[in-house]
Every structure is written in C-alpha cells, then in structure tokens.
Amino acid sequence: MHIVISHAAAPGPRCRAASATLQLGHLQTLLPQLRAKTLHTGSPDSLTPLAEHLASGQLYPDGLVPWAAWLAQAHGLFQNGQHWALISPCHLQIHSDHVAMQDPSGLELTEDESRTLMAAMQPYFEEDGIALHWHSPASWLAQGQVFQDLASASLARVRAQPIDPWIPRQSAAQGLRRLQNEMQMLLYTHALNDARSARGQAPVSGFWISGTGSPVQPSASDALPVSPVHQALTQTGTRLGATNPHAIYIDSLAGGALQDDPQAWIQAWQDLDAQVFAPLAGRHAPDLHAGLTITFCGEQRACPYVLGRASLWQGIQQAWRPRTLYHLLQAL
C-alpha cells in the first residue's frame, strides 16, 4: 500500500521556518524504520501536481488523473463508457491584469447553500449534455461526453492562484468556457450570493473543472480495493483524501501550506500524527507494515520511504546520527 502526503514541505517561508519546531512523536517513532527510495521531481507547468501524479500510480497522462470517475465508482454512479469531472464552486477575483481564485475552502459553503447553487446551475449544464450529482459542499460530480480525453488542471494548481494559465484551451472545451461565463452571470444576481455578501462572506462566482480522465480498469462492477492500512485508518476516524485504487492520498496540509499559515500547518501535521502515524506506530502495527510506502511531497520534489525493520547497520547509523523530521522535510 502507498500513503502519499502532499505539501509535507510548504513553499512559504513562515511554514518552512516552523518545520524546525514540529514535534510529532508517532512519526518520530517510525523514522528509524523508513528506508528512502529514489527522489522524484516534478514540473511547475504540469496540469497534475507531483503529489497527485504519484498518488495515481504514475499511470495517467498529465491532466487526466480520473479522480471524478473514482468517486463515481465509490458511490455506485459509474457506468462503463461514461466520462466524469469534478466541479468545484469558487470565488473568482477580478484584477486589472488577471483573474485569481480564492481558495475554495475559504468559502465554507454549507450543504444547503451548495445544493441550492447546484440546483440553480443544473439546467444550464443539462442543456450541454452534462449531468450533475451532488457530492459535498465543496465539490460536485459531473458526467458528460465533453469530458472524454479533456485534460484539466488540478484544483491544487489554481486555488489562491491566477487561473489564466490553467484554463483549458482545447476546442472541445469551448462549450465549457461559454458555460463558465453563463454561470458567472447567473451567480452574480443570485439571492444566495446577496445573502452571503450581506454577511461579509465571499460570493460564489464561478466553478472549476478538474479530475477528468478514464480509469485504467474502468469496470463499473469492480469495487475499489480496501487495504488493511486503509481499514485501520478508517477505524480511527481519519479523514482520508480522494478515493483512489492506487494510494491513500492525504492533502490536509495544503490549506495551511498555501496560505503560509504556520499555526494551521503545524496543527494539520499534529492531526496527521494522531490519526495516521499513531496506528502505524502502535503495538499491532507490524501487521500493517508489509509492502507499505509513505511518500512525503513538496511542491517540486517528493521522496518515498519503505516502512520496514531496520537492518543492523541502519540501526547503528540511526544511533549515531538519528534521523529527524526536519532533515527529512528539508530534502524536499
């Protein structure tokens, strides 16, 4: 099994400085048992960030990691031959020379708000042959032929960033760009946004398309595999990332990292230590270690570690030069 942790090394200077103060007892217990593998490097221009590429088993072309189809499979919505995408409601900020997206997590949409917005937008999507399915306040599932082979930029590329470089320019996306413009006009006058603005909350002014792509094994009847590690973490109440047959993908560090908020980033690390690393460091943990790889990811570099019993020589090295989390993260 593979656990991929995105934004383990944060890009901002305040979070990087705070990494020296991280105190994670359960992860520290595991460090002597981690054996480093080959360092991976990514590109800032790729549609799929390095962490998502590794979490997808490195089996998919850039921009075609099928997060939406996997979610549709998990919820019994997927049928062979269908094409899916994730729709993320967002707030777009218009500047003089670019359009930027506010981090969608900052909208803090309630379920009622999200469902109300989706109901208002649904008829327009249906006119373009796209069926919407509510998944969570922050993301909906969309199914339509237009998403076939449509490479899309991960939401991680655009949240809290200018969106212009990442807007799909393919001819097949022309209708989707028109739909985005129509939804901006619809949402501009929506009563729900008026109420949000009156409360000092950012209005929802658009949406982002991501997670397109077709699974390597697309059979609708195949259940996504559940590993012993996945079961153990689920039993502890751990909030795991997007459903994926190749890895447990964890992106809970992203919010604090992207905002360069050291307090939020450290708290997210402490939550991971209690929810993810504690079960792996527990008394019965050796049953979970077989074949387990943990990959820590920065923006452009990622290092996988195999979890296993240390050799005698590794034990001696660890005794003389103990590995610390700070040095592990500094390598990313």
C-alpha positions as CSV (number, residue, x, y, z in Angstrom):
1,M,0.0,0.0,0.0
2,H,1.1,3.6,-0.6
3,I,0.4,6.7,1.5
4,V,1.1,10.0,-0.3
5,I,1.2,13.2,1.8
6,S,1.1,16.4,-0.2
7,H,2.5,19.7,1.0
8,A,4.7,17.9,3.6
9,A,7.2,20.6,2.7
10,A,5.5,24.0,2.5
11,P,6.6,26.6,-0.1
12,G,6.1,29.7,2.2
13,P,8.9,31.0,4.4
14,R,6.9,31.0,7.6
15,C,5.9,27.4,7.4
16,R,9.4,26.3,6.3
17,A,10.8,28.1,9.4
18,A,8.1,26.4,11.6
19,S,9.1,22.9,10.3
20,A,12.1,23.1,12.7
21,T,9.6,23.1,15.6
22,L,7.5,20.2,14.6
23,Q,7.1,17.7,17.4
24,L,5.4,14.5,16.1
25,G,6.0,11.7,18.5
26,H,4.4,8.9,16.5
27,L,6.1,9.8,13.2
28,Q,9.4,10.2,15.0
29,T,9.0,6.6,16.3
30,L,8.6,5.4,12.7
31,L,11.6,7.4,11.2
32,P,14.2,4.7,12.1
33,Q,12.2,2.2,10.1
34,L,11.9,4.3,6.9
35,R,14.2,3.5,4.1
36,A,14.4,6.1,1.4
37,K,13.9,5.3,-2.3
38,T,14.5,7.3,-5.4
39,L,13.7,11.1,-5.2
40,H,11.0,12.2,-7.7
41,T,10.9,15.6,-9.3
42,G,8.0,17.4,-10.9
43,S,7.4,20.4,-13.1
44,P,5.5,23.6,-12.1
45,D,3.9,23.7,-15.5
46,S,2.3,20.3,-15.3
47,L,-1.5,20.1,-15.0
48,T,-1.2,17.4,-12.4
49,P,0.9,18.2,-9.4
50,L,3.7,15.8,-8.5
51,A,1.8,14.5,-5.4
52,E,-1.3,13.7,-7.4
53,H,0.8,12.0,-10.1
54,L,2.5,9.7,-7.6
55,A,-0.8,9.0,-5.8
56,S,-2.3,7.9,-9.1
57,G,0.3,5.2,-9.6
58,Q,2.0,7.2,-12.4
59,L,-0.3,5.5,-14.9
60,Y,-2.1,8.6,-16.4
61,P,-1.2,11.4,-18.8
62,D,-0.8,14.9,-17.5
63,G,-4.2,16.4,-16.6
64,L,-6.1,13.1,-16.9
65,V,-6.0,11.6,-13.4
66,P,-9.6,10.3,-13.0
67,W,-10.4,11.5,-9.5
68,A,-14.1,12.1,-10.5
69,A,-14.5,8.6,-12.1
70,W,-13.1,7.0,-9.0
71,L,-15.5,8.9,-6.8
72,A,-18.4,7.9,-9.1
73,Q,-17.2,4.3,-8.7
74,A,-17.1,4.6,-5.0
75,H,-20.7,5.9,-4.9
76,G,-22.1,3.4,-7.4
77,L,-22.7,6.1,-10.1
78,F,-20.1,4.9,-12.6
79,Q,-21.1,3.1,-15.8
80,N,-18.8,1.8,-18.4
81,G,-18.3,4.3,-21.3
82,Q,-19.1,7.4,-19.1
83,H,-16.8,10.3,-18.7
84,W,-16.6,12.3,-15.4
85,A,-15.3,15.5,-13.9
86,L,-15.2,17.3,-10.6
87,I,-17.0,20.7,-10.4
88,S,-15.7,23.0,-7.6
89,P,-17.7,26.1,-6.8
90,C,-15.4,29.0,-6.3
91,H,-14.9,32.8,-5.9
92,L,-13.0,34.4,-8.7
93,Q,-11.3,37.7,-8.0
94,I,-11.0,40.1,-11.0
95,H,-7.8,42.1,-11.1
96,S,-6.6,44.6,-13.7
97,D,-4.3,42.1,-15.4
98,H,-5.5,38.6,-14.3
99,V,-8.3,36.6,-12.7
100,A,-7.4,34.7,-9.5
101,M,-9.3,32.1,-7.5
102,Q,-9.8,32.4,-3.8
103,D,-9.1,29.1,-2.0
104,P,-12.5,27.4,-2.3
105,S,-12.1,26.0,1.3
106,G,-12.4,29.6,2.5
107,L,-16.0,29.8,1.2
108,E,-17.1,27.4,3.9
109,L,-20.3,26.6,1.9
110,T,-23.0,24.8,3.9
111,E,-24.7,21.8,2.4
112,D,-27.9,23.8,1.9
113,E,-26.0,26.6,0.1
114,S,-24.1,24.1,-2.1
115,R,-27.3,22.2,-3.1
116,T,-29.1,25.5,-3.8
117,L,-26.4,26.7,-6.1
118,M,-26.2,23.3,-7.9
119,A,-30.0,23.3,-8.4
120,A,-29.8,26.7,-10.0
121,M,-26.9,25.8,-12.3
122,Q,-28.1,22.3,-13.2
123,P,-30.5,23.2,-16.1
124,Y,-27.7,25.0,-17.9
125,F,-25.4,22.0,-17.5
126,E,-28.1,19.7,-18.8
127,E,-28.5,21.8,-21.9
128,D,-24.9,21.0,-22.7
129,G,-25.4,17.3,-22.0
130,I,-23.8,17.3,-18.5
131,A,-25.5,15.6,-15.5
132,L,-24.6,16.9,-12.1
133,H,-24.5,14.8,-8.9
134,W,-24.0,16.4,-5.5
135,H,-21.0,15.0,-3.6
136,S,-20.1,17.5,-0.9
137,P,-20.4,21.3,-0.3
138,A,-17.1,21.9,-2.0
139,S,-17.3,19.5,-5.0
140,W,-19.9,18.0,-7.3
141,L,-19.6,15.2,-9.8
142,A,-20.4,15.9,-13.5
143,Q,-20.9,13.3,-16.2
144,G,-20.9,14.0,-19.9
145,Q,-19.3,13.2,-23.2
146,V,-17.5,16.5,-23.3
147,F,-15.1,15.3,-20.6
148,Q,-13.7,12.5,-22.8
149,D,-9.9,12.9,-23.0
150,L,-10.2,16.5,-21.8
151,A,-7.0,17.3,-19.9
152,S,-7.7,19.6,-16.9
153,A,-5.6,21.4,-14.3
154,S,-5.9,20.1,-10.8
155,L,-7.7,22.4,-8.3
156,A,-4.4,22.5,-6.4
157,R,-2.9,24.5,-9.3
158,V,-5.4,27.3,-9.2
159,R,-6.6,27.7,-5.6
160,A,-5.3,31.0,-4.3
161,Q,-3.6,31.5,-7.7
162,P,-4.2,33.2,-11.1
163,I,-6.3,30.9,-13.2
164,D,-5.4,32.2,-16.7
165,P,-2.5,29.8,-17.4
166,W,-4.7,26.8,-16.5
167,I,-7.9,27.4,-18.4
168,P,-8.5,24.6,-20.9
169,R,-7.8,25.9,-24.4
170,Q,-8.8,22.8,-26.4
171,S,-11.5,23.2,-29.0
172,A,-13.5,20.6,-27.0
173,A,-13.6,23.0,-24.1
174,Q,-15.1,25.9,-25.9
175,G,-18.6,25.0,-24.7
176,L,-17.4,24.7,-21.2
177,R,-15.8,28.1,-21.3
178,R,-19.1,29.5,-22.5
179,L,-20.9,27.7,-19.7
180,Q,-18.5,29.2,-17.2
181,N,-19.3,32.7,-18.5
182,E,-23.0,32.0,-18.3
183,M,-22.7,30.8,-14.7
184,Q,-20.8,33.9,-13.7
185,M,-23.8,36.0,-14.9
186,L,-26.3,33.7,-13.2
187,L,-24.5,33.7,-9.9
188,Y,-23.9,37.5,-10.0
189,T,-27.6,38.1,-9.3
190,H,-28.4,35.0,-7.2
191,A,-30.1,35.7,-3.9
192,L,-27.9,33.3,-2.1
193,N,-24.8,35.4,-3.0
194,D,-26.6,38.6,-1.9
195,A,-27.2,37.0,1.5
196,R,-23.5,35.8,1.7
197,S,-22.3,39.3,0.8
198,A,-24.5,40.9,3.4
199,R,-22.9,38.6,6.0
200,G,-19.4,39.6,4.8
201,Q,-18.8,36.2,3.1
202,A,-17.4,35.9,-0.4
203,P,-20.0,35.1,-3.1
204,V,-19.7,32.1,-5.3
205,S,-18.9,33.5,-8.8
206,G,-17.8,30.5,-10.8
207,F,-16.6,26.9,-10.9
208,W,-13.5,24.9,-11.7
209,I,-13.4,21.7,-13.7
210,S,-10.8,19.0,-12.7
211,G,-10.3,15.3,-12.1
212,T,-11.1,14.4,-15.7
213,G,-9.8,11.1,-17.1
214,S,-10.7,7.5,-17.5
215,P,-9.7,4.7,-15.1
216,V,-7.2,2.2,-16.3
217,Q,-9.6,-0.5,-15.2
218,P,-13.0,1.1,-15.8
219,S,-15.3,-1.8,-15.0
220,A,-18.3,-0.4,-13.1
221,S,-18.6,-3.7,-11.2
222,D,-15.1,-3.6,-9.8
223,A,-15.1,-2.3,-6.2
224,L,-12.1,-0.1,-5.3
225,P,-9.7,-2.2,-3.2
226,V,-9.5,-1.6,0.5
227,S,-6.2,-2.4,2.1
228,P,-5.6,-3.3,5.8
229,V,-3.9,0.1,6.2
230,H,-7.0,1.9,4.8
231,Q,-9.3,-0.1,7.1
232,A,-7.1,0.7,10.2
233,L,-7.1,4.4,9.4
234,T,-10.8,4.5,8.7
235,Q,-11.5,2.9,12.1
236,T,-9.6,5.7,13.8
237,G,-11.9,8.3,12.2
238,T,-9.1,9.6,9.9
239,R,-10.2,12.0,7.2
240,L,-8.6,10.4,4.1
241,G,-8.2,12.1,0.8
242,A,-9.9,11.4,-2.5
243,T,-10.9,7.8,-3.2
244,N,-8.1,6.1,-5.2
245,P,-7.3,2.5,-6.0
246,H,-3.5,3.2,-6.1
247,A,-2.8,5.1,-2.9
248,I,-4.2,6.8,0.2
249,Y,-3.8,10.4,-0.8
250,I,-3.7,13.0,2.0
251,D,-3.9,16.7,1.3
252,S,-4.9,18.1,4.7
253,L,-1.6,20.0,4.9
254,A,-2.4,22.0,1.8
255,G,-4.6,24.8,3.3
256,G,-2.0,26.0,5.8
257,A,0.9,25.5,3.4
258,L,-0.7,27.5,0.6
259,Q,-1.6,30.3,2.9
260,D,1.8,30.2,4.6
261,D,-0.1,29.9,7.9
262,P,2.4,28.0,10.3
263,Q,-0.2,27.6,13.0
264,A,-2.7,25.8,10.7
265,W,0.1,23.8,9.0
266,I,1.5,22.6,12.3
267,Q,-2.0,21.7,13.6
268,A,-2.6,19.7,10.4
269,W,0.7,17.8,11.0
270,Q,-0.3,17.1,14.6
271,D,-3.7,15.8,13.4
272,L,-1.9,13.5,10.9
273,D,0.4,12.3,13.7
274,A,-2.5,11.3,15.8
275,Q,-4.7,9.9,13.1
276,V,-2.3,8.4,10.5
277,F,1.0,7.7,12.2
278,A,-0.3,6.6,15.6
279,P,-1.9,3.5,14.2
280,L,1.2,2.7,12.2
281,A,3.4,3.1,15.3
282,G,1.1,1.1,17.6
283,R,1.5,-2.2,19.2
284,H,-0.1,-4.2,16.4
285,A,1.4,-2.0,13.6
286,P,3.8,-4.6,12.2
287,D,0.8,-6.3,10.7
288,L,0.3,-3.1,8.6
289,H,3.9,-2.5,7.6
290,A,4.2,-5.2,4.9
291,G,4.6,-3.5,1.5
292,L,3.8,-0.1,2.9
293,T,5.4,3.0,1.3
294,I,5.0,6.6,2.6
295,T,5.8,9.4,0.2
296,F,6.4,12.9,1.5
297,C,5.8,15.6,-1.1
298,G,6.9,19.1,-1.6
299,E,6.0,21.4,-4.5
300,Q,8.5,20.0,-6.9
301,R,10.2,17.1,-5.1
302,A,9.0,14.0,-3.4
303,C,10.7,11.2,-1.6
304,P,9.1,7.8,-1.0
305,Y,10.1,5.7,2.0
306,V,9.5,2.0,2.5
307,L,8.5,1.1,6.0
308,G,10.2,-2.0,7.4
309,R,12.5,-3.4,10.1
310,A,15.9,-1.6,10.1
311,S,19.0,-3.7,9.4
312,L,21.8,-3.9,12.0
313,W,23.9,-1.4,10.0
314,Q,20.9,1.0,9.7
315,G,20.3,0.7,13.5
316,I,23.9,1.6,14.2
317,Q,23.7,4.6,11.8
318,Q,20.5,5.7,13.4
319,A,22.1,5.5,16.9
320,W,25.0,7.7,15.8
321,R,23.0,10.1,13.5
322,P,19.3,10.0,14.4
323,R,17.1,10.9,11.5
324,T,14.8,13.9,12.3
325,L,11.6,15.0,10.6
326,Y,13.2,18.4,10.0
327,H,16.0,17.0,7.9
328,L,13.6,14.7,6.0
329,L,11.5,17.7,5.1
330,Q,14.5,19.9,4.2
331,A,15.3,17.4,1.4
332,L,12.0,18.2,-0.4
